[in-house]
Amino acid sequence: MSDAPGTSAIIAAAERLLPGGQVELVGGRSWLASVATSDGRYSVRQLDPTLPAIRVDLIHEFLAQPELLHATPLVAQDRVGSLAFDARAWADGTPSGRSFVEGEWRELHLPADISLDRLGSMAASLGAFHRTGSSGSILARLPDYKVKETLTAARRSLDLDERRLASEIRKESRARRWLSAARPLLTHAEQALEQAGFLREESTVIAHLDLWGSHIVFTDDESASFLDCSTIGAAPAAVDLAQLIARSGVWSDERVERALQRYADELPISPLQRRVLPWLIALDAIPACGRLLVRAQDERRPLSDSDCRTVWAAADLQLELLASLASRFVPAPPRKNRYNVRRQSRENR
């Protein structure tokens, strides 16, 4: 059987896992279906076949924890050859963001403008998700998230997107504004994170590591449910918090303090992680914004006018975030002493 997702494969999996249910594909995703049964509504998915079997088992073990809060519990699972499928409880509520399907298991996720109160509720839910889901046994078997590698990846992404956007950067444009904020932010982020030892000595949680709004459902009880969970890893809590803040609106001290306070109501976070949070946010937003700018101008895969406007609006949100971070945390270059400049000029004559 092919690894590529297909309507027949996901429908067959839904019928095996939840017999008698009414099956519908979700948002044009051939690997994801909604199944309505007499007991309630569920999602059935084919997991990305590039995930190793041991990784799939860890995801399922994580979602099967009875004490886990703010996730979609595992209901059933099976395999057909090398293909893995599962059924999970459906999260009722409102998705907090949008994404465009770009291919098999590939989506272009967009940041969203989340209100202050809702951001606080999401942060509290994230704290509970970390507190109740971080089983020591599973944590010990998950790959470690390495902040230094993320910094390297952000620098590589910046260089690549700068080349792709070179013609736009030469003129006054979004791309030029992105680069003018991104370069100094990345330089100072490297210095700050190196001083923090790249958080190597910090305690870790089972982090989601893919906290886009399209993976967060805001529920009727004013809390959040975190979907997918295929990217979970062992990471300092600040990494997930940085993703949540970076992808949920512009920077402000009030928004960050609200998120930190509500998160700490559920799980303490160390002073060091608090201190480096702006730099982790920058590491997330720089490549995310570059990716949006490149996608909006990709003539080989043109977006519709409506979708293009949506992507530009999402990029503008990230540009505002980066500009605020740069203004707040990047020191202004030292001003030259006009007397010394004139004196040096006379001496050079």
C-alpha positions as CSV (number, residue, x, y, z in Angstrom):
1,M,0.0,0.0,0.0
2,S,1.2,3.5,-0.8
3,D,2.3,5.8,2.0
4,A,0.4,8.7,0.4
5,P,-2.9,9.5,2.1
6,G,-6.1,8.8,0.2
7,T,-9.8,9.1,0.8
8,S,-10.3,5.4,0.7
9,A,-7.6,4.8,3.3
10,I,-8.9,7.2,5.9
11,I,-12.5,6.2,5.4
12,A,-11.6,2.5,5.8
13,A,-9.6,3.4,9.0
14,A,-12.6,5.3,10.4
15,E,-14.9,2.3,9.7
16,R,-12.5,0.0,11.4
17,L,-11.9,2.2,14.5
18,L,-15.4,3.6,14.9
19,P,-17.8,1.3,13.1
20,G,-21.2,2.7,12.1
21,G,-20.1,6.3,12.3
22,Q,-20.8,9.1,9.8
23,V,-17.5,10.0,8.2
24,E,-16.5,13.4,6.6
25,L,-13.1,14.7,5.5
26,V,-11.9,17.7,7.4
27,G,-11.0,20.8,5.4
28,G,-9.7,19.0,2.3
29,R,-7.2,17.0,4.3
30,S,-7.2,13.5,2.9
31,W,-5.4,12.2,6.0
32,L,-8.0,13.6,8.5
33,A,-11.7,12.8,9.0
34,S,-14.5,13.6,11.4
35,V,-16.6,10.7,12.6
36,A,-20.0,11.2,14.3
37,T,-21.3,8.3,16.3
38,S,-24.1,7.7,18.9
39,D,-21.4,8.2,21.6
40,G,-20.1,11.5,20.3
41,R,-17.8,13.0,17.7
42,Y,-14.2,11.9,17.0
43,S,-11.3,12.6,14.7
44,V,-9.6,9.8,12.7
45,R,-6.2,10.5,11.2
46,Q,-3.5,8.8,9.2
47,L,-0.2,9.8,10.8
48,D,2.6,11.1,8.6
49,P,4.5,8.0,7.3
50,T,7.8,9.7,7.8
51,L,7.3,9.3,11.6
52,P,9.2,6.3,12.9
53,A,7.1,3.6,14.5
54,I,8.7,4.3,17.9
55,R,7.7,8.0,17.6
56,V,4.1,7.1,16.8
57,D,4.0,4.8,19.8
58,L,5.3,7.6,22.1
59,I,2.6,10.0,20.7
60,H,-0.1,7.5,21.4
61,E,1.3,6.7,24.9
62,F,1.3,10.4,25.6
63,L,-2.3,11.0,24.5
64,A,-3.5,7.9,26.3
65,Q,-2.5,9.3,29.8
66,P,-5.8,9.5,31.8
67,E,-4.6,12.5,33.7
68,L,-3.6,14.6,30.7
69,L,-5.6,17.8,30.4
70,H,-6.3,20.1,27.4
71,A,-5.5,17.5,24.7
72,T,-7.6,15.2,22.6
73,P,-7.5,11.8,24.3
74,L,-6.6,8.7,22.3
75,V,-9.6,6.4,21.7
76,A,-8.3,3.7,19.4
77,Q,-5.4,3.0,17.1
78,D,-4.3,0.5,14.5
79,R,-1.8,-0.2,11.7
80,V,-2.1,-1.4,8.1
81,G,1.3,-2.4,7.0
82,S,3.5,0.6,7.6
83,L,0.6,3.0,7.9
84,A,-0.5,4.2,11.4
85,F,-4.0,5.4,12.1
86,D,-5.7,6.6,15.3
87,A,-9.0,7.9,16.6
88,R,-9.2,10.7,19.2
89,A,-11.9,12.6,21.0
90,W,-13.1,15.7,19.0
91,A,-12.3,19.1,20.5
92,D,-15.5,21.2,20.4
93,G,-14.9,24.9,20.2
94,T,-13.4,27.5,17.9
95,P,-10.0,27.2,16.2
96,S,-7.8,30.0,17.2
97,G,-6.1,30.4,13.8
98,R,-6.1,29.4,10.1
99,S,-3.9,27.3,7.9
100,F,-3.8,26.5,4.2
101,V,-3.2,22.9,3.0
102,E,-0.1,22.9,0.9
103,G,0.3,19.2,0.3
104,E,0.3,15.9,2.1
105,W,0.8,16.6,5.8
106,R,2.0,20.1,4.9
107,E,0.2,23.2,5.9
108,L,1.0,26.9,5.8
109,H,0.1,28.1,9.3
110,L,-0.9,31.7,10.0
111,P,-0.5,33.7,13.1
112,A,-3.7,35.1,14.6
113,D,-4.5,38.2,16.6
114,I,-5.7,36.8,20.0
115,S,-7.3,39.0,22.7
116,L,-5.5,39.5,26.0
117,D,-8.0,37.5,28.0
118,R,-8.0,34.6,25.6
119,L,-4.2,34.6,25.5
120,G,-4.1,34.3,29.3
121,S,-6.6,31.4,29.2
122,M,-4.5,29.6,26.6
123,A,-1.4,30.1,28.7
124,A,-3.1,28.7,31.8
125,S,-4.3,25.7,29.7
126,L,-0.7,25.2,28.4
127,G,0.6,25.2,32.0
128,A,-1.9,22.5,32.9
129,F,-1.1,20.6,29.7
130,H,2.6,20.6,30.7
131,R,1.9,19.8,34.4
132,T,-0.4,16.8,33.7
133,G,1.3,15.4,30.6
134,S,4.9,15.3,31.6
135,S,5.3,11.7,32.5
136,G,8.9,11.0,33.5
137,S,8.9,7.7,31.6
138,I,7.7,9.3,28.3
139,L,9.9,12.4,28.9
140,A,13.0,10.3,29.2
141,R,12.4,8.7,25.8
142,L,11.5,11.8,23.8
143,P,14.1,13.7,21.8
144,D,15.6,16.8,23.5
145,Y,14.8,20.2,22.0
146,K,18.1,22.1,21.5
147,V,17.9,25.8,21.6
148,K,21.2,26.2,20.0
149,E,20.1,24.2,17.0
150,T,17.0,26.4,16.7
151,L,19.2,29.5,16.6
152,T,21.3,27.9,13.8
153,A,18.1,27.0,11.9
154,A,16.7,30.5,12.3
155,R,20.0,32.0,10.9
156,R,20.0,29.6,8.0
157,S,16.3,30.4,7.2
158,L,17.0,34.1,7.4
159,D,19.9,33.8,4.9
160,L,17.9,31.7,2.5
161,D,14.8,33.9,2.6
162,E,16.9,37.0,2.2
163,R,18.2,35.6,-1.1
164,R,14.7,34.7,-2.2
165,L,13.4,38.2,-1.3
166,A,16.5,40.1,-2.7
167,S,14.5,42.1,-5.3
168,E,12.0,43.2,-2.7
169,I,14.6,44.1,-0.1
170,R,16.2,46.6,-2.5
171,K,13.1,48.8,-2.3
172,E,10.9,50.0,0.5
173,S,8.9,46.9,1.3
174,R,7.7,44.4,3.9
175,A,10.8,42.3,3.1
176,R,13.1,45.2,3.9
177,R,11.4,45.9,7.2
178,W,11.6,42.3,8.1
179,L,15.3,42.1,7.4
180,S,16.0,45.4,9.3
181,A,14.4,44.0,12.4
182,A,15.5,40.3,12.0
183,R,19.3,40.9,11.7
184,P,19.9,42.8,14.9
185,L,17.4,40.6,16.8
186,L,19.2,37.5,15.8
187,T,22.5,38.9,16.8
188,H,21.4,39.9,20.2
189,A,19.4,36.7,20.7
190,E,22.6,34.7,20.1
191,Q,24.4,36.7,22.8
192,A,21.6,36.4,25.3
193,L,21.0,32.7,24.8
194,E,24.7,31.9,24.9
195,Q,24.9,33.7,28.3
196,A,21.9,31.6,29.4
197,G,23.8,28.4,28.4
198,F,21.1,27.8,25.7
199,L,18.9,26.6,28.6
200,R,20.8,23.3,28.8
201,E,20.5,23.1,32.6
202,E,16.8,24.0,32.7
203,S,14.2,21.4,33.6
204,T,12.1,20.2,30.7
205,V,8.4,19.3,30.1
206,I,6.7,17.4,27.4
207,A,6.3,20.4,25.0
208,H,3.9,20.6,22.1
209,L,6.4,22.4,19.8
210,D,3.8,23.3,17.1
211,L,1.5,25.8,18.8
212,W,-0.1,27.5,15.8
213,G,-3.6,28.8,16.2
214,S,-4.9,26.1,13.9
215,H,-3.7,23.5,16.5
216,I,-5.5,25.3,19.4
217,V,-9.2,25.1,19.9
218,F,-10.8,27.6,22.3
219,T,-13.5,25.7,24.1
220,D,-16.9,26.7,25.7
221,D,-15.4,26.6,29.2
222,E,-13.0,29.4,28.3
223,S,-10.0,27.1,28.1
224,A,-7.9,25.7,25.2
225,S,-7.4,22.2,23.8
226,F,-4.1,21.5,22.0
227,L,-4.4,19.4,18.8
228,D,-2.1,17.1,16.8
229,C,0.8,16.6,19.3
230,S,2.9,14.8,16.6
231,T,5.8,17.1,17.3
232,I,6.1,16.6,21.1
233,G,9.5,16.7,22.6
234,A,11.4,17.4,25.8
235,A,12.0,21.1,26.1
236,P,12.0,24.0,28.6
237,A,8.5,25.3,29.1
238,A,9.5,28.7,27.7
239,V,9.8,27.2,24.2
240,D,6.1,26.5,24.0
241,L,5.3,29.8,25.7
242,A,7.3,31.6,23.1
243,Q,5.5,29.9,20.3
244,L,2.1,30.7,21.9
245,I,3.0,34.4,22.3
246,A,4.8,34.8,18.9
247,R,1.9,33.4,16.9
248,S,-0.9,35.1,18.8
249,G,-0.5,38.8,18.1
250,V,1.9,41.7,18.6
251,W,4.4,42.1,21.5
252,S,3.4,44.1,24.6
253,D,4.6,43.8,28.2
254,E,1.0,43.5,29.3
255,R,0.4,40.5,27.0
256,V,3.6,38.7,28.0
257,E,3.0,39.3,31.8
258,R,-0.6,38.0,31.5
259,A,0.6,34.9,29.7
260,L,3.4,34.3,32.3
261,Q,1.1,34.9,35.3
262,R,-1.6,32.6,34.0
263,Y,0.9,29.9,33.1
264,A,2.6,30.1,36.5
265,D,-0.9,29.6,38.1
266,E,-0.5,26.0,36.8
267,L,3.2,25.4,36.7
268,P,6.2,27.5,37.9
269,I,8.6,28.9,35.3
270,S,12.2,29.8,36.2
271,P,13.5,33.4,36.2
272,L,16.1,32.4,33.5
273,Q,13.4,31.2,31.2
274,R,11.4,34.3,31.8
275,R,14.4,36.4,31.0
276,V,15.2,34.8,27.6
277,L,11.5,34.6,26.5
278,P,11.8,37.7,24.2
279,W,14.7,36.1,22.3
280,L,12.9,32.8,21.9
281,I,9.9,34.7,20.5
282,A,12.2,36.4,18.0
283,L,13.7,33.0,17.0
284,D,10.2,31.8,16.2
285,A,8.9,34.9,14.5
286,I,11.9,35.6,12.2
287,P,11.6,32.5,10.0
288,A,7.8,32.4,10.3
289,C,7.5,35.9,8.9
290,G,10.1,35.2,6.2
291,R,8.2,32.1,5.2
292,L,5.0,34.1,4.8
293,L,6.7,36.8,2.7
294,V,8.2,34.2,0.4
295,R,4.9,32.3,0.0
296,A,2.9,35.5,-0.8
297,Q,5.3,36.2,-3.7
298,D,5.8,32.7,-5.0
299,E,4.8,32.9,-8.7
300,R,5.2,29.2,-9.2
301,R,2.4,28.5,-6.8
302,P,0.2,31.6,-6.9
303,L,-2.4,32.1,-4.2
304,S,-5.8,33.4,-5.0
305,D,-6.3,37.2,-4.4
306,S,-8.2,36.4,-1.2
307,D,-5.7,34.0,0.2
308,C,-2.8,36.4,-0.8
309,R,-4.4,39.2,1.2
310,T,-4.8,36.8,4.2
311,V,-1.1,35.9,4.0
312,W,0.0,39.6,3.7
313,A,-2.2,40.4,6.8
314,A,-0.6,37.6,8.7
315,A,2.9,38.8,7.7
316,D,2.0,42.3,8.8
317,L,1.1,40.9,12.2
318,Q,4.5,39.3,12.5
319,L,6.3,42.4,11.2
320,E,4.7,44.5,13.9
321,L,5.8,41.9,16.5
322,L,9.4,42.0,15.3
323,A,9.5,45.7,15.1
324,S,8.2,45.9,18.7
325,L,10.8,43.4,19.9
326,A,13.6,45.3,18.1
327,S,12.5,48.6,19.5
328,R,12.2,47.2,23.0
329,F,15.2,44.9,23.3
330,V,17.9,45.9,20.7
331,P,20.0,48.8,22.0
332,A,20.3,51.8,19.7
333,P,23.7,52.1,18.1
334,P,26.1,54.5,19.9
335,R,25.8,58.1,18.6
336,K,29.0,59.6,17.2
337,N,30.4,62.6,19.0
338,R,30.1,65.4,16.5
339,Y,33.2,67.2,17.8
340,N,35.4,64.1,17.5
341,V,34.1,63.5,14.0
342,R,35.0,67.1,12.9
343,R,38.4,66.8,14.6
344,Q,39.1,63.5,12.8
345,S,38.0,65.0,9.5
346,R,40.5,67.9,9.9
347,E,43.3,65.5,10.9
348,N,42.7,63.4,7.8
349,R,43.1,66.4,5.4
